[in-house]
């Protein structure tokens, strides 16, 4: 989320503090946090969530409050978890190559343990934005 905040700041987009909330990794808690956020008189037009579970909770909160996703609120997740394409509306998300990351992590652990290499590496993995039905283009 820090990367997203940095990009928004560079684009001169200010996120109100009251719109920056945290929720545990729980659908129920995410829904509760989403309701708290969306009950404000002025709600955001888009929400980027730290993972797909939180995003699904926000979608359920919006439905409970009668807020149409995506017409009145776009919701974006991160992770492309199982079920994200099947919920209604289907969740737009950022696909993270978990298998590739796991392989690279195992490879570096092997080198550190077996080959006694302790160098720190930074590796970039390609991410993909998957646009589904929970977001709409800005107007």
Secondary structure, DSSP 4 states (H G I P E B T S, - for coil): -HHHHHHHHHTTPPPPGGG-----S-HHHHHHHHHHHHTSSS--SEEE-SSHHHHHHHHHHHHHTT--TTTT-EEEEEE--TTTTTSSSPPEEEE--HHHHHHHHHHHHHHHHTS------------EEE--TT-----
